[in-house]
Amino acid sequence: MLNTLPCALKRFAMSSLVATLISINAPSQTMMQHAPLLPRVQQLRYGNGALPLCSLTLSTTNSEDPQAVAEVRQILEQHCNASIRPSTPVELTHETSGSMLPGANETTTRGSRESYAISIGANGVKIHAMTGAGVFYAVQTLRQMIEGSTDAPMLPFAEIADWPAMPYRGFMMDMSHGAILTVAEVKKQLDQLAEFKANQYFFYVETDLDLDGYPLLRKDSNWSKQDIRAIVEYARQRHIDVVPCVELYGHLHDLFRLERYSDLAALSHGGEANPADPRIQHILEDWLRQYAELFPSPWLHLGFDEPFELERAGSKTAGVAPDVLWLQHLQRLAGIASGLGKRPLFWADIDEGAYIFNKYPGLAAGLPKNAIAAPWFYDARPDYSNLLDLFAANHVPILVTTGISDWDNIAPDFESTFINIDGFLAAGRKANAIGMLNTEWSDSALALHREALAAVAYGAAAAWQSKPMESDRFFAEYAQIHHTPAAAEKIAAALSHLTAAQSLMRQALGSETSFRMWDNPFEPHLLARIKMHEKDLHTARLDAEQAEEELLTTGSGSDDEIDSLIVAAKMLDYTGMKFLYAIEIAANFDALPEHPSAADIGYLLKRETSSRNHSRVGDLLDTAGELEASYSSEWLKQYKPYRLATAQARWRAEQEFWRHFQASVWTVTQNFQEKSSRPTLADVLAVR
C-alpha cells in the first residue's frame, strides 16, 4: 500500500523495517500492543524494535512551522532529562511553502496539503509533509506514539503515511445563547482541536461582537476586535481557520429588543429581521462587511436557521411568499459575501428548526451556486441520509453538521453525541459532503463546556479518519492520550459512568434534563413518572457517585477537565437525590394512617422529611447550596461573568423551593392534635 504514495511522501521511508501492515480500524492483537492513535492514521507499519525517545535531538530543519518545532522540543523537554546529550536526529521537512490554513475550495488526497509521512528507525525520526500543516499534524501523531515507562520512553519503529478523509473538519462554539467564554478558554478549545487534527473553528456570534456604529449593543461580555485578532492568530499557528458564524436573518432578538430597532423586525420586538425593509438590509450589509474585514477566513457563515416568524409576518413583507422572501434574502447576502471574497454558508433546516427545506424543497434548486449548505440535526437516529438527499440531488455542497448534546443536559450526553456524529458523518460520506461541522450550543445557559472536551476530540478525529470511530474504545484511548498515565484509567471509567448516569436520567425525566432537574417533583404527572423510574434514578446516582470517586482519586492534581467533570457528577447525583427523595417524601405522607398519632407525625414528617438537619429536605437544601458555589467557581474559570446571575438564580430558586417546603411542613404539623385527620402532601404544597 505504501508504494501507492507520492514520491515526496515515501522519500524517507525506512526500507529496512521488518513490518506487518496493521488494520487501523479494527482491534488486533498487534495493534493493542502499541499506543492508540486518534484519529487513526491511513497507513501504518510497525517494525521490530524501538527508539529511545531521549536519544533524540531536533536537527536542522527546513520546516516553516514554528509551532511544530516548538512542540517537538516540548515533547523532549517533558519526557527527558536536560543533562542527557542526545545525538539521534528528528528531521522535519516539507515540500511546499504557504498553505497554513484550509482554502475556500480545499480537497484531500494522498498528496494533498495536509498529508504527511513519518519514519521511525534506529537512525532517528524523519517527518516529511507536503506543507507545514502536514508537519504539524505529524507531530501530533508522534506525540501519541510514545510508549514505555516514564523513565524510559520509547518510539516504536514504524512507517506512517496519513492524510485526512475530509478536507474540512470544523467545530462551532456558541458565543451568544449562554455563557461567554474567555479568550483563554477559547485557546484551550483550540489546543484540543489541534491535538486531534481539526482545521476550522466556527465562531458563532449574534450581536456579541463590538461592531462600529452600534453602541447600544455594547455589553461588558462583548468580544472586542482585539480579542478576535488574538484568537485568529493563535488558531492560525495551529492550522485552524477561524470562520465567522453569524446571524443575518433570525436570532437577532438582542437587536430588536431595543426600541430604536424594534420596528425592523418581522414581528415587533421579535427575533427575526424583516427582509422587505431596506433599513434592516442596510444594517445587515454593514455588519457583513465588518465581519468580512475582521475575519480573514475565506468562508463566512451567514446563519439563516430557524426563521420561525417567516410565515407569521406576511403583513410586513408586501405579500411576498415566505420561501421566495427567504431565498431572495439569502441570494442578496450571499452575493455580497462573494463580492467580498468570501464563500458563503447557510444553515439548512430540515427535519429540525423551522423545517424550511421540508416545507419548501424547491428552494434547493435556487440556492446561490457557490454557497455551502450546512444541514443540521443533533439527535440520535438510525439513519441520516434523508437529511442530505435533497442537497445532493441539486449538487449543493454539503457540510454535515452534528451536535454535542450538552446544551440541554445536566452532563454531556456522550451516547447520543457519538451516535449523531457517527451516523451523520456516514451519511455525509455517501453524499460526498466536503466536511463536517461539530457544534456546541449553549441554549440552556447552564452547560459547563469543559465537561464535553472528549466529544470535541471525538468529532475532530471522526472527520479525519476514513473508517468509523470505535466508540466502545474511545474513552479509554482518549484518556490515555490526553491525560497522565496515572490518571487515564480512572478518567476513562469516570466518563463511562457519567455517560451511563446521564442516559438513565434522560430515561427517568425525559429530554432536556438540564431543565427537568429544576421541575417541581411533586407535580402529579411527574411524580407518577419518577415512581416508574425509581430504579433508573437509583442506578444513575450510583453511576454518578462512582464517576465522582474515580475523578477525586486520579492523583493528577489540578486538571481543568477533571474539575469540571466532578461538578457534572455532583449535579447528576443531586438530581437523582432530589427525585428519589421526592418519591420517599410522598411515601411518608402516604404511610400516615387516617388518624395518625403525634409520634407518627414526628417521625415521618418532622424527623424523616423536614428536620433542620439530617433529613431529606435538609440534605437537598445543603447540597443545592454547596453546588451553587462549586458551579459558580467552575463557571468563572471558563467564562466571563455575564449570565452567571441567571444560572445562579436557578440554584437559589431550588434552595428556596425546599426551604419553603420545609417551612410549610412545619406550618401544617406544628399544631397537630391527636386523632386529627392526617395532613397530606397537597396540604403542604398549598401553603403560601
C-alpha positions as CSV (number, residue, x, y, z in Angstrom):
1,M,0.0,0.0,0.0
2,L,2.8,2.4,0.8
3,N,4.1,2.1,-2.8
4,T,0.9,3.9,-4.0
5,L,2.0,7.1,-2.2
6,P,3.5,10.1,-3.9
7,C,7.3,10.0,-4.1
8,A,7.5,13.1,-1.8
9,L,5.8,11.2,1.0
10,K,7.7,8.0,0.8
11,R,11.1,9.5,0.3
12,F,12.1,9.0,3.8
13,A,10.6,5.5,4.2
14,M,12.9,3.1,6.0
15,S,13.1,0.0,3.8
16,S,15.0,-2.0,6.5
17,L,11.9,-2.3,8.7
18,V,10.6,-5.8,9.0
19,A,6.9,-5.0,9.5
20,T,3.3,-6.1,9.2
21,L,0.6,-3.9,7.8
22,I,-1.8,-3.1,10.6
23,S,-5.5,-2.6,10.1
24,I,-6.2,0.7,11.7
25,N,-9.9,0.5,12.2
26,A,-10.4,-2.9,13.9
27,P,-8.8,-4.1,17.1
28,S,-6.0,-6.5,16.6
29,Q,-3.5,-8.2,19.0
30,T,-0.6,-6.4,17.3
31,M,-2.2,-3.0,17.5
32,M,-3.2,-3.4,21.1
33,Q,0.5,-3.8,22.0
34,H,1.0,-0.2,20.8
35,A,-0.3,3.2,22.0
36,P,-3.6,4.2,20.5
37,L,-3.7,6.8,17.8
38,L,-6.6,9.2,17.5
39,P,-7.5,9.8,14.8
40,R,-6.5,6.5,13.2
41,V,-3.9,7.0,10.5
42,Q,-4.4,5.9,7.0
43,Q,-1.4,3.6,6.6
44,L,0.8,2.2,9.4
45,R,3.6,-0.3,9.6
46,Y,5.2,-1.3,12.9
47,G,8.7,-2.8,12.8
48,N,10.7,-4.9,15.2
49,G,12.4,-2.5,17.7
50,A,12.1,0.8,19.3
51,L,14.0,4.1,19.5
52,P,14.7,5.6,22.9
53,L,12.9,9.0,22.9
54,C,15.6,10.6,24.9
55,S,18.2,9.8,22.4
56,L,16.6,12.3,20.0
57,T,17.6,15.8,19.2
58,L,15.9,18.2,16.8
59,S,18.2,18.6,13.8
60,T,18.4,21.4,11.4
61,T,15.0,21.6,9.6
62,N,13.6,23.4,6.7
63,S,10.1,23.3,8.2
64,E,8.4,26.6,8.2
65,D,6.1,25.6,11.0
66,P,7.4,27.1,14.3
67,Q,4.6,25.5,16.3
68,A,5.5,22.0,15.2
69,V,9.2,22.7,16.1
70,A,8.2,24.1,19.4
71,E,6.0,21.0,20.2
72,V,8.8,18.6,19.3
73,R,11.0,20.5,21.8
74,Q,8.2,20.4,24.3
75,I,7.9,16.6,23.9
76,L,11.6,16.1,24.5
77,E,11.7,18.5,27.5
78,Q,8.7,16.9,29.1
79,H,10.0,13.4,28.9
80,C,13.8,13.7,29.0
81,N,16.4,14.8,31.5
82,A,18.1,18.0,30.3
83,S,21.5,16.6,31.3
84,I,21.3,13.9,28.6
85,R,23.3,14.8,25.4
86,P,21.2,13.2,22.6
87,S,22.6,12.7,19.1
88,T,19.9,10.9,17.1
89,P,18.1,13.3,14.8
90,V,14.5,14.3,14.4
91,E,14.1,15.8,10.9
92,L,11.2,17.9,9.9
93,T,10.8,18.7,6.2
94,H,8.1,19.8,3.8
95,E,7.6,20.3,0.1
96,T,5.6,23.5,-0.4
97,S,5.6,26.8,1.4
98,G,2.5,28.7,2.5
99,S,-0.9,27.0,2.8
100,M,-1.1,27.3,6.6
101,L,-4.9,27.2,6.5
102,P,-7.6,25.5,4.6
103,G,-8.7,27.5,1.5
104,A,-12.1,28.2,0.1
105,N,-12.1,25.0,-2.1
106,E,-10.0,22.5,-0.3
107,T,-9.6,18.9,-1.4
108,T,-7.9,15.9,0.1
109,T,-5.8,13.1,-1.4
110,R,-2.7,11.2,-0.6
111,G,-0.6,14.1,-1.7
112,S,-2.8,17.0,-0.6
113,R,-1.9,19.9,1.6
114,E,-2.3,18.2,5.0
115,S,-0.7,14.8,4.2
116,Y,2.4,13.6,5.9
117,A,4.7,10.7,6.4
118,I,6.7,9.5,9.5
119,S,9.6,7.1,9.6
120,I,11.0,5.9,12.9
121,G,14.0,3.6,12.9
122,A,17.4,3.1,14.6
123,N,18.8,6.2,12.7
124,G,16.1,8.6,14.0
125,V,12.8,10.1,13.2
126,K,12.0,11.6,9.8
127,I,8.9,13.6,9.2
128,H,8.1,14.8,5.7
129,A,4.9,16.5,4.6
130,M,3.5,18.5,1.7
131,T,3.2,21.7,3.8
132,G,3.9,23.0,7.3
133,A,0.4,22.0,8.2
134,G,1.2,18.3,7.5
135,V,4.4,18.6,9.6
136,F,2.3,19.9,12.5
137,Y,-0.2,17.0,12.2
138,A,2.7,14.5,12.0
139,V,4.0,15.9,15.3
140,Q,0.5,15.3,16.9
141,T,0.7,11.7,15.8
142,L,4.3,11.4,17.0
143,R,3.3,12.6,20.5
144,Q,0.7,9.8,20.7
145,M,3.1,7.1,19.7
146,I,5.3,7.4,22.8
147,E,5.4,4.1,24.8
148,G,7.2,2.6,27.6
149,S,7.7,3.8,31.2
150,T,8.1,7.4,32.2
151,D,11.8,6.9,32.9
152,A,12.4,5.1,29.6
153,P,10.0,6.4,27.0
154,M,10.3,4.8,23.5
155,L,9.1,5.3,20.0
156,P,8.3,2.1,18.2
157,F,9.9,1.6,14.8
158,A,7.2,2.4,12.3
159,E,6.3,3.9,9.0
160,I,3.2,6.0,8.7
161,A,1.5,7.7,5.7
162,D,-1.5,9.8,6.6
163,W,-3.9,12.3,5.1
164,P,-7.4,13.5,6.1
165,A,-10.5,11.8,4.8
166,M,-12.4,15.1,4.8
167,P,-10.8,18.4,3.8
168,Y,-12.9,20.5,6.3
169,R,-13.1,19.4,9.9
170,G,-14.8,22.1,11.9
171,F,-16.0,22.8,15.4
172,M,-18.5,25.6,16.2
173,M,-18.7,27.2,19.6
174,D,-21.9,29.2,20.5
175,M,-20.8,32.5,22.0
176,S,-24.3,34.1,22.3
177,H,-27.0,31.9,23.8
178,G,-25.4,31.2,27.2
179,A,-22.1,31.7,28.9
180,I,-19.5,33.7,27.1
181,L,-16.1,32.0,27.0
182,T,-12.9,33.9,27.9
183,V,-10.2,34.2,25.3
184,A,-8.1,31.8,27.4
185,E,-10.9,29.2,27.3
186,V,-11.2,29.6,23.5
187,K,-7.4,28.9,23.3
188,K,-7.9,25.7,25.4
189,Q,-10.5,24.6,22.9
190,L,-8.2,25.4,20.0
191,D,-5.4,23.3,21.6
192,Q,-7.8,20.4,22.0
193,L,-8.9,20.7,18.3
194,A,-5.3,20.9,17.1
195,E,-4.3,17.8,19.1
196,F,-7.0,15.8,17.2
197,K,-6.4,17.5,13.8
198,A,-9.4,19.7,13.3
199,N,-8.8,22.7,11.0
200,Q,-11.8,25.1,11.4
201,Y,-13.2,26.9,14.4
202,F,-16.6,28.5,13.7
203,F,-17.0,31.5,16.0
204,Y,-20.8,31.8,16.5
205,V,-22.0,35.3,17.4
206,E,-25.3,37.1,17.1
207,T,-24.9,40.6,18.5
208,D,-22.0,40.0,20.9
209,L,-19.1,41.4,18.9
210,D,-18.2,45.1,19.1
211,L,-19.0,46.4,15.6
212,D,-18.5,50.0,14.7
213,G,-21.7,52.2,14.9
214,Y,-23.8,50.2,17.3
215,P,-23.1,51.4,20.9
216,L,-26.4,50.3,22.2
217,L,-25.4,46.7,21.6
218,R,-22.3,47.0,23.7
219,K,-22.2,44.7,26.8
220,D,-19.3,44.0,29.1
221,S,-19.2,40.5,27.8
222,N,-18.8,41.5,24.1
223,W,-15.9,40.3,22.0
224,S,-13.6,43.2,21.1
225,K,-11.7,43.3,17.8
226,Q,-8.5,42.8,19.7
227,D,-10.0,39.6,21.2
228,I,-10.8,38.3,17.8
229,R,-7.4,39.1,16.3
230,A,-5.7,37.3,19.2
231,I,-7.9,34.2,18.7
232,V,-7.4,34.2,14.9
233,E,-3.6,34.4,15.3
234,Y,-3.5,31.7,18.0
235,A,-5.6,29.4,15.8
236,R,-3.5,30.2,12.7
237,Q,-0.4,28.9,14.4
238,R,-2.2,25.6,14.9
239,H,-3.5,25.5,11.3
240,I,-7.1,26.2,12.3
241,D,-9.1,28.7,10.4
242,V,-11.5,30.9,12.5
243,V,-14.7,31.2,10.5
244,P,-17.2,33.9,11.4
245,C,-20.5,32.2,12.0
246,V,-23.1,35.0,12.4
247,E,-26.8,35.6,12.1
248,L,-28.1,37.9,9.3
249,Y,-31.8,36.8,9.4
250,G,-33.1,35.2,12.6
251,H,-31.7,35.1,16.1
252,L,-31.4,38.8,16.3
253,H,-33.6,39.5,19.3
254,D,-30.8,41.4,21.1
255,L,-31.1,44.0,18.3
256,F,-34.8,44.1,18.1
257,R,-35.4,44.3,21.8
258,L,-34.0,47.8,21.6
259,E,-36.8,50.2,20.9
260,R,-34.7,52.0,18.3
261,Y,-34.6,48.9,16.1
262,S,-37.8,47.1,17.2
263,D,-39.8,48.0,14.1
264,L,-37.2,46.5,11.8
265,A,-38.2,43.0,13.0
266,A,-40.6,40.8,11.2
267,L,-42.7,40.9,14.4
268,S,-42.2,43.9,16.8
269,H,-39.5,43.1,19.4
270,G,-39.2,39.6,17.8
271,G,-36.0,37.8,16.8
272,E,-36.2,37.9,13.0
273,A,-35.3,40.6,10.5
274,N,-37.9,41.8,8.0
275,P,-36.0,41.4,4.7
276,A,-38.5,43.6,2.9
277,D,-37.4,46.7,4.9
278,P,-34.4,48.5,3.3
279,R,-33.4,49.9,6.7
280,I,-32.5,46.4,8.1
281,Q,-30.9,45.4,4.8
282,H,-28.6,48.4,5.2
283,I,-27.7,47.3,8.8
284,L,-27.1,43.7,7.8
285,E,-25.0,44.6,4.8
286,D,-22.9,46.8,7.1
287,W,-22.4,44.0,9.6
288,L,-21.5,41.6,6.8
289,R,-18.8,43.9,5.6
290,Q,-17.4,44.4,9.1
291,Y,-17.3,40.7,9.7
292,A,-15.5,40.1,6.4
293,E,-12.9,42.7,7.3
294,L,-12.3,41.4,10.8
295,F,-12.1,37.7,10.0
296,P,-9.5,36.7,7.3
297,S,-11.2,33.3,6.7
298,P,-12.2,32.6,3.1
299,W,-15.5,31.4,4.4
300,L,-18.4,33.3,6.1
301,H,-21.4,31.6,7.6
302,L,-24.5,33.8,7.1
303,G,-26.8,32.0,9.5
304,F,-30.4,31.7,8.2
305,D,-31.6,29.0,10.6
306,E,-34.9,28.8,12.5
307,P,-36.9,31.7,10.9
308,F,-39.9,30.8,13.0
309,E,-41.6,34.1,12.2
310,L,-41.3,33.7,8.4
311,E,-44.9,32.6,7.8
312,R,-46.4,34.7,10.6
313,A,-45.2,38.1,9.4
314,G,-46.9,38.2,6.0
315,S,-48.4,41.6,6.5
316,K,-45.0,43.3,6.7
317,T,-43.5,41.7,3.6
318,A,-45.6,43.1,0.8
319,G,-47.3,39.8,0.1
320,V,-44.1,38.0,-0.9
321,A,-44.3,34.2,-0.4
322,P,-42.3,33.0,2.6
323,D,-40.0,30.8,0.6
324,V,-39.4,33.5,-2.0
325,L,-38.6,36.0,0.7
326,W,-36.1,33.7,2.4
327,L,-34.4,32.8,-0.9
328,Q,-34.2,36.4,-2.0
329,H,-32.6,37.5,1.2
330,L,-30.1,34.6,1.1
331,Q,-29.2,35.4,-2.5
332,R,-28.6,39.0,-1.8
333,L,-26.3,38.5,1.2
334,A,-24.5,35.6,-0.4
335,G,-23.8,37.8,-3.4
336,I,-22.4,40.5,-1.1
337,A,-20.2,37.9,0.7
338,S,-18.9,36.6,-2.6
339,G,-18.1,40.1,-3.7
340,L,-16.0,40.5,-0.5
341,G,-14.0,37.4,-1.4
342,K,-15.9,35.1,1.0
343,R,-17.5,31.7,0.3
344,P,-21.0,31.8,1.9
345,L,-22.5,29.1,4.1
346,F,-26.0,28.9,5.5
347,W,-27.9,26.7,7.9
348,A,-30.3,24.3,6.1
349,D,-33.2,23.5,8.4
350,I,-34.5,20.0,7.5
351,D,-36.3,17.7,10.0
352,E,-35.3,20.3,12.5
353,G,-35.6,24.0,13.4
354,A,-38.2,25.8,11.2
355,Y,-38.2,22.8,8.7
356,I,-37.6,25.2,5.8
357,F,-36.5,22.6,3.3
358,N,-39.2,20.2,4.4
359,K,-41.9,22.8,3.7
360,Y,-40.2,24.3,0.6
361,P,-38.0,21.7,-1.1
362,G,-38.0,23.7,-4.3
363,L,-35.6,26.1,-2.6
364,A,-32.7,23.8,-3.2
365,A,-32.8,24.4,-6.9
366,G,-32.4,28.2,-6.5
367,L,-29.6,28.3,-3.9
368,P,-26.6,30.5,-4.7
369,K,-24.2,28.4,-6.8
370,N,-21.1,28.7,-4.6
371,A,-22.9,28.6,-1.3
372,I,-22.4,25.7,1.1
373,A,-25.4,24.1,2.9
374,A,-25.0,23.1,6.5
375,P,-27.8,20.6,7.2
376,W,-28.0,20.2,10.9
377,F,-29.6,17.6,13.1
378,Y,-28.4,16.8,16.7
379,D,-30.4,13.8,17.9
380,A,-29.6,10.1,17.7
381,R,-31.4,8.3,14.9
382,P,-30.7,5.1,12.9
383,D,-30.1,6.8,9.5
384,Y,-29.5,10.4,8.5
385,S,-29.5,10.0,4.7
386,N,-32.8,11.8,4.1
387,L,-31.3,15.0,5.5
388,L,-28.9,15.2,2.6
389,D,-30.7,13.7,-0.4
390,L,-32.3,17.0,-1.4
391,F,-29.0,18.9,-1.5
392,A,-27.0,16.1,-3.1
393,A,-29.7,15.8,-5.8
394,N,-29.3,19.5,-6.6
395,H,-25.5,19.4,-6.5
396,V,-25.3,21.7,-3.4
397,P,-22.1,21.5,-1.5
398,I,-22.7,19.9,1.9
399,L,-21.1,20.4,5.3
400,V,-22.8,17.9,7.6
401,T,-23.5,19.5,11.0
402,T,-23.5,17.4,14.1
403,G,-24.1,18.4,17.7
404,I,-22.6,17.8,21.1
405,S,-25.6,17.1,23.4
406,D,-24.6,19.2,26.4
407,W,-26.6,22.4,25.7
408,D,-29.8,20.9,27.3
409,N,-28.4,18.2,29.5
410,I,-27.1,18.1,33.1
411,A,-23.9,16.4,31.8
412,P,-22.8,15.7,28.3
413,D,-24.9,13.1,26.6
414,F,-22.0,11.3,25.1
415,E,-24.1,8.3,24.0
416,S,-26.4,10.4,21.8
417,T,-23.5,12.6,20.6
418,F,-21.4,9.7,19.4
419,I,-24.4,8.2,17.6
420,N,-25.1,11.5,15.9
421,I,-21.5,12.1,14.8
422,D,-21.0,8.6,13.5
423,G,-24.4,8.3,11.7
424,F,-24.5,11.8,10.2
425,L,-20.8,11.5,9.1
426,A,-21.5,8.2,7.4
427,A,-24.4,9.7,5.5
428,G,-22.2,12.7,4.6
429,R,-19.5,10.4,3.1
430,K,-22.1,8.7,0.9
431,A,-23.4,12.1,-0.2
432,N,-19.9,13.4,-1.0
433,A,-20.0,16.1,1.8
434,I,-17.0,18.3,1.8
435,G,-16.6,18.2,5.5
436,M,-18.2,18.0,9.0
437,L,-19.0,20.7,11.5
438,N,-19.4,19.6,15.0
439,T,-21.4,22.1,17.1
440,E,-21.6,23.0,20.8
441,W,-24.6,25.2,21.7
442,S,-25.3,27.0,25.0
443,D,-29.1,27.2,24.9
444,S,-29.7,26.2,28.5
445,A,-27.2,28.9,29.7
446,L,-26.1,26.3,32.2
447,A,-23.6,24.0,30.4
448,L,-20.0,23.9,31.6
449,H,-18.5,23.1,28.2
450,R,-15.2,21.7,29.6
451,E,-17.2,18.7,30.5
452,A,-17.6,17.9,26.8
453,L,-13.9,18.1,25.7
454,A,-13.9,14.4,25.0
455,A,-16.8,15.0,22.5
456,V,-14.8,17.8,20.9
457,A,-11.9,15.4,20.3
458,Y,-14.3,12.6,19.1
459,G,-15.7,14.9,16.3
460,A,-12.3,16.1,15.2
461,A,-10.9,12.6,15.0
462,A,-14.0,11.2,13.3
463,A,-13.8,13.7,10.4
464,W,-10.1,13.0,9.8
465,Q,-10.1,9.2,9.7
466,S,-11.5,7.1,6.8
467,K,-13.4,4.5,8.8
468,P,-15.9,4.8,11.6
469,M,-14.8,5.6,15.2
470,E,-14.7,2.8,17.7
471,S,-16.9,4.4,20.3
472,D,-16.7,1.5,22.7
473,R,-12.9,2.1,23.0
474,F,-12.9,5.8,22.7
475,F,-12.9,6.8,26.4
476,A,-10.0,4.5,27.3
477,E,-7.9,5.7,24.3
478,Y,-8.8,9.4,24.7
479,A,-7.9,9.3,28.4
480,Q,-4.6,7.5,27.6
481,I,-3.7,10.1,25.0
482,H,-5.0,13.3,26.7
483,H,-4.2,12.7,30.4
484,T,-1.4,11.4,32.5
485,P,-0.8,7.6,32.6
486,A,-1.6,7.5,36.3
487,A,-5.0,9.2,35.8
488,A,-6.0,7.7,32.4
489,E,-7.8,4.6,33.6
490,K,-9.8,6.4,36.3
491,I,-10.8,9.2,33.9
492,A,-12.0,6.7,31.3
493,A,-14.0,4.9,33.9
494,A,-15.5,8.2,35.1
495,L,-16.5,9.2,31.6
496,S,-18.3,5.8,31.1
497,H,-20.1,6.2,34.4
498,L,-21.1,9.8,33.6
499,T,-22.5,8.6,30.3
500,A,-24.5,5.9,32.0
501,A,-25.8,8.3,34.6
502,Q,-26.9,10.9,32.0
503,S,-28.6,8.2,29.9
504,L,-30.5,6.9,32.9
505,M,-31.5,10.4,33.9
506,R,-32.8,11.0,30.4
507,Q,-34.9,7.9,30.6
508,A,-36.3,8.9,34.0
509,L,-37.0,12.6,33.4
510,G,-37.3,12.8,29.6
511,S,-35.3,15.0,27.2
512,E,-33.7,18.3,28.2
513,T,-32.5,17.1,31.6
514,S,-30.8,20.4,32.4
515,F,-34.3,21.9,32.5
516,R,-36.1,18.9,34.1
517,M,-33.8,18.9,37.1
518,W,-35.4,22.1,38.3
519,D,-39.0,20.8,37.9
520,N,-41.4,20.5,40.9
521,P,-41.1,16.8,41.7
522,F,-44.5,16.7,43.4
523,E,-46.4,17.7,40.2
524,P,-48.7,14.7,39.8
525,H,-47.7,13.6,36.3
526,L,-44.0,14.0,37.1
527,L,-44.3,12.2,40.4
528,A,-46.1,9.3,38.7
529,R,-43.3,9.2,36.1
530,I,-40.4,9.1,38.5
531,K,-42.1,6.4,40.6
532,M,-42.0,4.3,37.5
533,H,-38.3,5.1,37.1
534,E,-37.2,4.8,40.7
535,K,-34.7,2.1,39.8
536,D,-33.2,4.2,37.0
537,L,-32.7,7.1,39.4
538,H,-31.1,4.9,41.9
539,T,-28.7,3.4,39.4
540,A,-28.0,6.9,38.0
541,R,-26.9,8.1,41.4
542,L,-24.6,5.1,41.8
543,D,-23.0,5.8,38.5
544,A,-22.6,9.5,39.2
545,E,-21.0,8.8,42.6
546,Q,-18.7,6.2,41.1
547,A,-17.6,8.8,38.5
548,E,-17.0,11.4,41.2
549,E,-15.0,8.9,43.2
550,E,-12.9,8.0,40.2
551,L,-12.2,11.6,39.4
552,L,-11.4,12.6,43.0
553,T,-8.8,9.8,43.3
554,T,-6.9,10.3,40.0
555,G,-4.0,11.7,41.9
556,S,-3.3,14.1,39.0
557,G,-3.6,17.3,40.9
558,S,-5.4,20.2,39.3
559,D,-6.8,19.3,35.9
560,D,-9.3,21.6,34.2
561,E,-11.3,18.9,32.6
562,I,-11.4,16.7,35.7
563,D,-12.6,19.7,37.9
564,S,-15.5,20.3,35.6
565,L,-16.4,16.7,35.3
566,I,-16.6,16.5,39.1
567,V,-19.2,19.2,39.1
568,A,-21.1,17.3,36.4
569,A,-21.1,14.1,38.6
570,K,-22.3,16.1,41.6
571,M,-25.1,17.6,39.6
572,L,-26.3,14.3,38.3
573,D,-26.1,12.9,41.9
574,Y,-28.1,15.8,43.2
575,T,-30.8,15.4,40.6
576,G,-31.1,11.7,41.4
577,M,-31.3,12.5,45.1
578,K,-34.0,15.1,44.5
579,F,-36.4,12.9,42.7
580,L,-35.7,9.8,44.8
581,Y,-36.3,11.9,47.9
582,A,-39.5,13.2,46.4
583,I,-40.7,9.7,46.0
584,E,-39.8,8.9,49.6
585,I,-41.4,12.1,50.9
586,A,-44.6,11.4,49.1
587,A,-44.4,7.8,50.6
588,N,-44.0,9.3,54.1
589,F,-47.3,11.2,53.7
590,D,-49.0,8.1,52.3
591,A,-47.7,6.0,55.2
592,L,-49.6,8.1,57.7
593,P,-52.8,6.4,59.0
594,E,-56.1,8.2,58.6
595,H,-55.8,9.5,62.1
596,P,-52.1,9.4,63.0
597,S,-50.5,9.7,66.4
598,A,-48.2,12.6,67.3
599,A,-45.4,10.1,67.1
600,D,-46.3,9.2,63.5
601,I,-46.2,12.9,62.6
602,G,-43.0,13.5,64.5
603,Y,-41.2,10.6,62.9
604,L,-42.4,10.6,59.3
605,L,-43.0,14.3,58.6
606,K,-40.7,16.1,61.0
607,R,-37.7,13.9,61.5
608,E,-37.5,11.9,58.2
609,T,-38.9,14.6,55.9
610,S,-38.2,18.1,57.2
611,S,-35.8,18.1,60.1
612,R,-33.4,21.1,60.2
613,N,-30.6,18.7,59.6
614,H,-30.1,15.1,58.5
615,S,-33.5,14.9,56.8
616,R,-34.4,14.6,53.1
617,V,-35.2,18.3,52.8
618,G,-32.2,19.2,54.9
619,D,-30.0,17.3,52.5
620,L,-31.4,19.0,49.5
621,L,-31.0,22.4,51.0
622,D,-27.4,21.7,51.9
623,T,-26.4,20.1,48.6
624,A,-28.1,22.7,46.4
625,G,-26.3,25.5,48.3
626,E,-22.9,23.7,48.0
627,L,-23.4,23.0,44.4
628,E,-24.2,26.6,43.6
629,A,-20.8,27.6,45.0
630,S,-19.0,24.8,43.1
631,Y,-20.8,25.5,39.9
632,S,-20.2,29.3,40.1
633,S,-16.5,28.7,40.8
634,E,-16.2,26.5,37.7
635,W,-18.2,29.0,35.6
636,L,-15.7,31.7,36.4
637,K,-12.8,29.5,35.4
638,Q,-14.2,29.2,31.9
639,Y,-16.5,32.1,31.2
640,K,-17.0,35.8,31.6
641,P,-19.4,36.8,34.5
642,Y,-22.2,37.7,32.1
643,R,-25.3,35.5,32.7
644,L,-23.8,33.8,35.8
645,A,-26.5,35.5,37.8
646,T,-29.2,33.9,35.6
647,A,-27.7,30.5,36.3
648,Q,-27.3,31.2,40.0
649,A,-31.0,32.2,40.1
650,R,-32.0,28.6,39.3
651,W,-29.9,27.3,42.1
652,R,-31.3,29.8,44.5
653,A,-34.8,29.1,43.4
654,E,-34.1,25.4,44.0
655,Q,-33.0,26.2,47.5
656,E,-36.0,28.4,48.1
657,F,-38.4,25.7,46.9
658,W,-37.0,23.3,49.5
659,R,-36.8,26.0,52.2
660,H,-40.4,26.9,51.6
661,F,-41.4,23.2,51.5
662,Q,-39.7,22.7,54.9
663,A,-41.4,25.7,56.4
664,S,-44.7,24.5,55.0
665,V,-44.4,21.1,56.6
666,W,-43.7,22.8,59.9
667,T,-46.7,25.1,59.5
668,V,-49.0,22.1,58.7
669,T,-47.7,20.0,61.5
670,Q,-46.9,22.3,64.4
671,N,-50.4,22.4,65.9
672,F,-51.3,18.8,65.1
673,Q,-53.7,17.2,67.6
674,E,-54.1,13.5,68.4
675,K,-56.9,11.9,66.4
676,S,-57.0,14.7,63.9
677,S,-57.1,13.8,60.2
678,R,-53.7,13.2,58.7
679,P,-52.1,16.1,56.9
680,T,-51.5,15.5,53.2
681,L,-48.8,16.4,50.7
682,A,-51.4,18.6,49.0
683,D,-51.9,20.5,52.2
684,V,-48.2,21.3,52.4
685,L,-48.0,22.3,48.8
686,A,-51.0,24.6,49.2
687,V,-49.3,26.7,51.9
688,R,-48.4,30.2,50.6
